[in-house]
Amino acid sequence: MSAHISNVRPKPDQVLTDIAEYVSSYKITSPEAYATAHYCLLDTLGCGFEALSYPACTKLLGPIVPGTVVPNGAKVPGTPYQLDPVQAAFTLGAMIRWLDFNDTWLAAEWGHPSDNLGGILATADWLSRTAVAAGKAPLTVRDVLTAMIKAHEIQGVIALENSFNRVGLDHVVLVKVASTAIVANLLGLARDEIINAVSLAFVDGQSLRTYRHAPNTGSRKSWAAGDATSRAVRLALIARTGEMGYPSVLTAKTWGFYDVLFKFQRPFGSYVMENVLFKISFPAEFHAQTAVECAMQLHPKVVDRLNDVAKITIRTHESAIRIIDKKGPLDNPADRDHCIQYMVAVPLIFGRLTAADYEDNVAKDPRIDALRAKMVCVEDKQFSKDYLNPDKRSIANGITIEFRDGSKTREVVVEYPIGHRRRRKEGMPVLIEKFRVNLARRFAAKQQQAILDVALDAKKLAAMPVHEFVDLMV
């Protein structure tokens, strides 16, 4: 005889309520969060512009039906496309994520909170163009910055204590959840409608991490976040019609996403944006950023002795070993940019690591695999502990190179990458230069300067209507 299951509809799970109340009511007051969001907006767009140089990315972009143009639709920066907000979110989201060069958040779960910009900017641009067409006031870039701060916070705070990767789910589930909540609020949904929208995001099918790990590593990892933020826009629009939600989607026994409550380290505020990690110097999976910096320091000491190298020891943290410690053949760029050995070998040999270094013409250099074969990753328990320490959140790596004659280099250790909060002062000028370089990939000099005149003036940018800012970049 089966156990009785109550048909009384429960109150919404607390997580759903907390998210809805945060996006609809919480006021962001942190100047540091807005300043960081400004940098994040520029860097994220720049990453998208660089991705447009890669046919593997651009073949996926644009309208589903070729030639479709949506009146008052969202324009996609760097492209000629004007699309419905769902497809615009996918297009921009795929661009942003393609080269694994946008910001990062590392905790029990990993992820890239700026992935949410695909849904945020596409929706804000569409709403602004629609408002202007109806004689109403558009959204401003400050509204976008506020939305980014809140999306970062939702994704990042849930990630602090809840590891989806350990059960095989991909971190883009949190992009979908955060983007859904934020887009629902941008659309003007009431609190209960936002709860419905977020419940739809959780009840949805979630991506497996299969495409991020050997032996199946592949290019879906470069468009999975675009897919998630795009799906979020769709779900928010569905909720706007009055479609019902699922109040105990998380806690329902047997059928819920989790049958226990999420663990939360802190309430929602602006902590994540303030502490987010920028990828500034290298398009490398973030657990390897400091390893690449170590390798760059070692390059002049070993470049003339590559044939004499006997062993390379990478002292690292547990997450790096779990995700990017990889032996054997690397079949494609997506495979290579998630291999710490590859990301160390290239700068040791060439004194650089760029997105182009993951392509076949570089990867075929036999010296790369020769060095990879001599590398061993060793976990340092303190590195692993400091990685999760909320007061540190280091991403430490150390490299020692031993030679055939018995000599060896001193170990080079870097605890915090240049994009870490502890290196903000050093990092932000480099980030702006990265943005300038990426603008130059897509725009003529006059247009570059017009973009920079606005983009580098935080007050002017924040006050600018969203659609006018986007128009500068098409």
N, C-alpha and C positions, 0 to 999 in steps of 0.2 A: 504494500500500500504506500503510495507516494506521500511525502510530507506536504502539508498544506502551505501554499504560497499566497500571501495576502495580495489582494488586487487593489488595495488602497494605494493611491499614487503618493509616493513620499515627497517630503520637501527636497529641494535641490541639494545635492552634495555640497559640503562647505567649500570645497575647492572652486566649484562653479560660481558660487555666490561671491567668494573673495575676489575672483578674477573680474566678475561683472561690476562689483562695487568699485574696484580699483580703477578700471578703465573709464568708468562713467563719472566718478566723483573725486578721485584723488588729485590734488593739486601739486604739480612739480614745482618746487621752490629752489632747487639746487642750481646755482650758477655753474658749478663744475659740470653737472650733468648736461646742461645746455651747451656749454663750451665743447665738451667731448662729443656730443651729438652732432655739432657743426662739423667737426673734423671727420666724424664717422660718415656723414652724408657725402662729403666730398670724396673721401677715400673709396667708399662703396661705389659711387658712380664711376670713378676712375677705373676701378677694377673691371666694371662692365665694359668700359670703352676699350680696354686692352683686349678683352675676350673677343671683341668683334674682328680681331685679326686672324681668328682661327676658324676655318671652314667647318670643323667638326661641331662648333657652337652655332655658327650662323645658319647652318642648314635646318636647325630646329626652330628658328625664330619666325615671327611674323604671324599673319592671319592663318587660321586653319584652312579656309578656302582662299586660295591665292587671289589677290586683287581686292579683297574686302576692305573697305574703309568705313569706319563708324563715325557718323556725324557727332560732334562733341565728345568723341571717344578720347581715351588716354593716349597721348603721344609717348613713344618710347625714346628716351634720350640716346643720341648717337645713331639713330636709325630713321628711316622715312616712314615708319609704321604709325598709324593711328587706329587703335584697336578697342574692342570692348574691354572693360577692366579685368575680366578673368584672363583673357589671352595676353593682355598687356602685362599682367602680373607674372605670367609664366615667362614671357619673353625677357623682361627686365630681370626677373629672378634667376633665370638660367645664365644670363650675361654676368650678373654679379658673382655667381658662385663658380663659374666655369674653371677659372685658373687657381682656385683655392688660395686666393690672395686677399680676401676680405677679413674682417675682424673675427675674433675667436673668444669663446668662453669655455674654460676648462674646470670641471668639477667631477662629481660622481657620473654625470653625463657630460658629453662634449657638444659643441655646436658653434654656430656662427650667427649671432643675433641679427646682424645686418641683412641676413637673408630675408627678413621680414620687409625690407624696403620695397621689394617687388610689389607686394600687395598694397603697402601703404601709399607709395607714390602713385601707382596706377589708379588707385581709388581716389586719392586726393585730387589728382589732375582731372580725372573724369568729372568728379563732383564740382570742381571749380569751373570747368568749361560749361557744364550744364547750368550752373548757377548764373554765370555771366550771360549766357544765352537767354535766360529767363529774367534778366535785369536784377539779379540778386548779387550779394557780396560773395566773392570767392574765398576759399581757404587760403591761408598764408603758409609760407615755409615754416614759420614757428609752429603751426599746427602739425606739420610733418615731423618736426624735431620732437615735439611732445609725444607724438605717436611712436616715434622710434625709441624714446626713453622707456615708455611703458611696454613696448614689445620686447625690448632687451630685458626688462625686469621680469616679465612673466616667464619668458624662456629661461633666463638665467637662474632665477630663484628656484624654480622647479628642478632645474638641473643640479642644484647644489647637493641634494641628498638622494635623488632618485635616478638610479642607473637603468636606463632602458637598454643600453648596449649589452648588458650582462644577460638579458633574456632574448637577445637577438633582434631587437627593434632598433630602427635607425633614429638618430636624433631629430630628423626632420618632423617627427610627430610634434615636437615642441614648436617648430616654426608654424605648423598648421594651427595649433592651439592659440599661440600668441597672435598670429596674423588674423585669425577669425575674430578674436575678441576686439582687437584694435579696429579692424575694418567695420565690424558691427557698430562700434561706437562712432566712427567717422560717418557712417550711414545714418546716424541719429536714432538708432534703435533704443528702446527703453530697457531698463535693467533686466526685466524678465525675458525680453527678446534676446538680449546678449547671452543670458544663461542658456537659452535654447540653442543659440548658435554655437556656443562653446561645447555644449553636450553633443551636438552633431559632429564636431571635430573629433571628439574622443570616440564616438561610436563608429566612426568611419574606419575603413580598412587602413592599417598602418604599414609602412614600408619595412621590409626586412633589411638587415645590414649586409645581405649577401654580396651586393655590388661594391662593397668597400673592402672586402677581404679576399685573400687568396683562397682557392684558385679562381675565383670569379670576379676579381676586381675589374671594374669597367666604367665606362663614361656616364652611366646613369648617376653615379655619385656627383657628377657635375651639374645635372639638371634636376636632381631629386628635390632640392629646396625650392627651385622655381615651381615645380609641380605642387609642392606643399603650400606655398603662399598663394598660388593660383587657386588651388582647391579651397583655401580659406575664404577667398573673395566669393567664390561660388556659394559656399555654405552660408556666409553672412547674408548674401542676397536671398537665398532660400528662406532664411529666418525672417527676413524683412517682409516676406509675404504673409507672415503669421503662422508658418509651419511650426508644428509642435516640437518640443524638445524631449529629452530623456533624463529626468531629474536625478536618478541614481545610477547614471551611466558608469560611474567609477566604483561605487560600493555595492551594487547589486550582487548577491551571491550567485556564483556560477557564471552568470551572463555579463557581469560588469567588467570594465576595462581592468580595474584592480579590485580585488575583494577586500582590500584594506585601504586605509587612508594614506594619502601621500605624507611623506615626512617633509617638514619645512624647517629650514635653519633660521629664517628671518622673514618678517612680513614684507609685503611689496612696498617699495619706495623708489629710490633712484640709484641703489647700490651698484647694480650691474653695469649701467652705462658709465658710472664713475670709475669702475675697475676693469672695464673691458680691455681686451688685449688686441692691439693693432698688429697686423702683419705689414711691416714696412719695408724691410730690406730684402726679404726672400719669399717667393711663392712656394712655400714649403709647408706641409702639414705641421701644425703648430708645435707638436711635441718635439719636433726636430729643429725648431728655429734656433735655439741656443747651440745645438750641435753643429749647425751650418756656420754659425758665427765662430765657433771654436775652430772649425775646419778652415775658415777664411784666415784666421790668425796663423794657423799652421802651414798654410800653402807655401809661403816663401821659404820655409824651413825644409820642406819635403819635395818640392816640385822637381828638383834636380836629382832626387834620390828615390824616385818611385819604384824603380826596379829592385832597390835594396830593402824595401819595406818587408818586414817579416810578420808583423801583427799590429792590428789597430784595435784598441780597447775603447769602447764607448760606455762610460759609466752614466747610467740614466735612471729613470723612474719607471715604475710598474706600468703605467698607462702607455708609455712609449713602446715598451716591449710587447704589450698586448696588441697594439694597433699596427706598428710600423716596423717591427723587427722581422725582416723578410729575407729568406734565402731562395735560391733557385731563379728560374727565368722570369723576366719582367716583360709582359707582352704588349703593353701600351702605356701612354702617358699617365693614365689614371693609376696604373700599377706602380709606376716609378715614383710619383709624387706622394706615395704612401709607403715608401721604403726608406728607412733611415740610413741604410748603408749606401743607397744610391745618392741620397741627398748630402751625404758626407763625402763620397768619392768625387763628385763633380767639382766642388770647390777646392778640394785638395789638388786636383789635376789642373783645373782651368782658372782658379781664383775667382769664380763667379758661380751664381745659381740663378738662372732666369727661367721663365716659363718655356722658352724655346729649348732649354736643356733637357726637357722631358721627351722631346720628339725623337723619332727613330734615327735621324741623321747624326745626332749626338750620342744616343744610347748605343749605337753600334761600335763606338770606340772601345777596343778590347781592354784598355787600361781600367775602365770603370768596373767591369765584372772581376777583373784581376784583383783590384783593391777590395771590392765587396767580399770576395772569398777569404780575405785576411782579417775581416772584422768580426768582433764578438761584442755583444751587448751584455752588460752586467748590471743588475739592479742595485742601486744604493738605497737602502731602507730610509735613510734620512731624506733623500731627494723625494721619495714617494710620500713621506709624511708631510714635508713642506709643500708639496704640490696641492694637498687638500687643506692645508692650514689657511683659514680665512684671512689671517693677518699677513700672510706671505704670498700664497698662490704662485710659488715659483714654478718654473718649468726648466729645471736644471739639467745640464749635460756636461760631461767632461770627457776629453779625448786624450789618449796617450798613444804615441806611435813608436814601435820598437823596430830596430833595423837588424839586418842579418849579422852585423859585426858585434851585436850585443849592446850597442848604445841605444838610447831612446830619448825622445823629447820629454821635457817637463810636461806634466798634465796641464792642459788648458781647460779651465772651467768657466762656464757662464751660467749664472743662476736665473737671471731675468733677461728676457729678450728686449730689444730696443722699444718694442711696442707696449711694454708693461707700464702700469701706472707709476712704478718707481723710476721709470726712465722717460717720463712724459716730456720733460724740458728738452732732453736730448732728441727725442723722437719726433716731435711735431714739426720742426723745420724739414726733416727728412720726408715726413708724410706729405707736406705741401709740395715738395719737389716731385715726389711720386705722382701727385695729382697733376702737376704741370706737364710732366712727361706723358701721362696718359691722355691729357687733352690734346697734346700735339700729335698723337696717333690718329685723331679723328677730324680735327678742325683746322681750318686755315688760321693764319696768325691773327687776323682782325677779329675773328669769332672767338678765338682763344682769349684774347684780351678782354672782350666784352663779358665773357663768362667769369674771368678772374676778377674783374672790377666789382662784380656783385658777390661772387663766391667767397672772396677773402675778407669781405667786410661783414662781420657777423650781424651787426644791427640792420644793415641794409638788406641782407639776405633774409633774415627772419621776418621782416615786414613785407617782403615781396609776395604777390599772389603766386600760388603754386604754378599755375599754367604759364605765367610769364617767365618764371625761372626755367621751366621745361622747354619753352619755346626758344630760349637761348641756346639749347643743346640739340636742336634738330636741324 
